[in-house]
Amino acid sequence: MKNYKLALAAALVSILLAGCGGAKDIKLSESNEPENVKKLQEKLTPAEMSSLKKYVVAHHMRGDLNYNLTVKEALAAQEEDDKLKKRAADAANQIQ
């Protein structure tokens, strides 16, 4: 009986801890788990989902995708990359 209560308590704690983190706290390595996919689809805006997909595809193609990053970190990195590309395009247009 004592082991049953301990197992039940451990299960409840893990469920509560999993529920405490926001969608952006999910690591990329865990982002394809069904419950996390659902959480991401519910909590991220369409623009954020698009940006996340863009980040993952680009870094996967380059072979340098860091699966230890959180969704929040990946979105910030993609935002920086987009800003850099925009500045480069603006600079190229000024040269012409």
Beta strands, then each sheet from edge to edge (+ up, - down):
end
